[in-house]
Amino acid sequence: MILQIPVQGGHKGGTIVLEHGGQTKQFPFDIGSGEKFSLVAFYDDCEHQLEQVTEGWRLTLVFNLVWKNGVVPAIKAPIDIPIVLEIIKEIKESLSPWVPTDDSTSGGISHVTISGPRL
């Protein structure tokens, strides 16, 4: 996951290119780079590349999210189907603030722009 922090004056260039499952997506990281946070998250098996910034400068934080000590309940189908559905519902609810509602997602690739103060 890459979080881009807004900086005064922003930057030009610096598109992120992601490839997953045979699909390639490009996200222009420079749009609103002086006023908005940008967040891009992708699976660890995605190929990714940040293209060169051509003007200004960019400040990013890069995170690797790891689920340690995760407990996956034993599922005995079909009796435990309601439990699985409840778990899926809880996951979707907890992730909903981070998932865009437009068509900017594809497979394991997503991009979110969040308004915030400049640094």
matplotlib code that plots the C-alpha trace (Angstrom):
import matplotlib.pyplot as plt

x = [0.0, 1.4, 0.1, 1.0, 1.1, 0.1, 2.9, 2.9, 2.9, 2.4, 4.2, 3.8, 4.4, 4.9, 2.1, 1.8, 1.5, 0.0, -0.4, -2.5, -4.1, -3.1, -4.7, -2.6, -3.9, -2.3, -3.2, -2.0, -0.6, -0.1, -3.7, -4.4, -1.0, -0.7, -4.1, -5.1, -3.9, -3.8, -3.8, -3.2, -3.4, -2.7, -2.0, 1.6, 1.6, 0.9, 3.7, 4.0, 6.1, 6.2, 7.1, 9.5, 8.2, 8.9, 8.3, 8.1, 8.5, 6.5, 6.3, 5.0, 4.7, 4.9, 3.2, 3.2, 0.1, 0.5, -2.1, -0.3, -1.9, -5.1, -7.6, -9.7, -12.7, -13.1, -16.0, -18.3, -20.5, -23.4, -24.1, -21.6, -22.6, -24.3, -21.1, -19.1, -21.7, -21.5, -17.7, -17.8, -20.3, -18.1, -15.0, -17.0, -18.3, -14.8, -13.3, -16.1, -14.5, -11.4, -13.1, -14.0, -17.5, -16.7, -15.3, -11.6, -11.1, -10.2, -9.3, -6.6, -6.0, -7.7, -7.0, -8.5, -8.1, -8.8, -9.0, -6.7, -4.5, -1.3, 2.1]
y = [0.0, 3.4, 6.6, 9.8, 12.9, 16.3, 18.7, 22.4, 22.8, 19.1, 17.4, 16.3, 12.8, 9.9, 7.7, 4.3, 1.3, -1.9, -5.3, -8.1, -11.1, -10.1, -6.6, -3.4, -0.2, 3.3, 5.7, 9.4, 10.1, 13.8, 14.9, 16.9, 16.1, 19.5, 19.2, 15.6, 12.4, 9.5, 5.8, 2.9, -0.7, -3.9, -7.6, -8.7, -10.6, -7.4, -6.0, -2.3, 0.6, 4.3, 6.4, 9.3, 12.6, 15.2, 18.4, 19.2, 16.5, 13.7, 12.4, 8.8, 6.3, 2.6, -0.1, -3.8, -5.0, -8.5, -10.5, -12.2, -14.6, -14.5, -17.1, -18.6, -20.5, -24.1, -24.2, -27.2, -26.7, -26.2, -25.8, -22.9, -20.9, -18.2, -17.7, -17.3, -14.8, -12.8, -12.7, -11.5, -8.8, -7.6, -7.5, -5.5, -3.1, -2.5, -1.9, 0.2, 3.6, 2.5, 1.1, 3.5, 3.2, 4.1, 1.9, 2.6, -0.9, -4.0, -7.3, -6.7, -3.1, -0.1, 3.6, 6.1, 9.9, 11.5, 15.2, 16.6, 19.5, 20.4, 20.0]
z = [0.0, -1.0, 0.7, -1.0, 1.2, -0.3, -0.6, -1.4, -5.2, -5.8, -8.7, -12.3, -13.6, -11.2, -12.6, -10.8, -13.2, -11.7, -13.4, -11.9, -13.4, -17.0, -16.6, -16.5, -14.9, -14.7, -12.0, -12.3, -8.9, -9.8, -9.9, -6.8, -5.4, -3.8, -2.0, -1.5, -0.1, -2.5, -1.5, -3.7, -2.4, -4.2, -3.7, -3.1, -6.4, -8.4, -10.5, -9.8, -10.9, -10.0, -13.0, -12.7, -11.3, -14.0, -11.9, -8.2, -5.6, -4.1, -0.5, 0.0, 2.8, 1.8, 3.9, 3.8, 5.6, 7.2, 9.0, 11.9, 14.2, 12.1, 13.1, 10.4, 11.8, 10.9, 8.4, 8.2, 5.2, 4.9, 8.7, 9.2, 6.0, 8.2, 10.1, 6.9, 5.6, 8.9, 8.7, 5.1, 6.1, 9.0, 6.7, 4.0, 6.7, 8.2, 4.7, 3.2, 4.1, 2.2, -1.0, -3.8, -5.1, -8.8, -11.5, -10.6, -9.2, -11.0, -9.4, -6.9, -7.8, -6.2, -5.9, -3.5, -3.3, 0.1, 0.6, 3.3, 4.3, 2.5, 4.2]

ax = plt.figure().add_subplot(projection="3d")
ax.plot(x, y, z, "-o")
ax.set_aspect("equal")
plt.show()
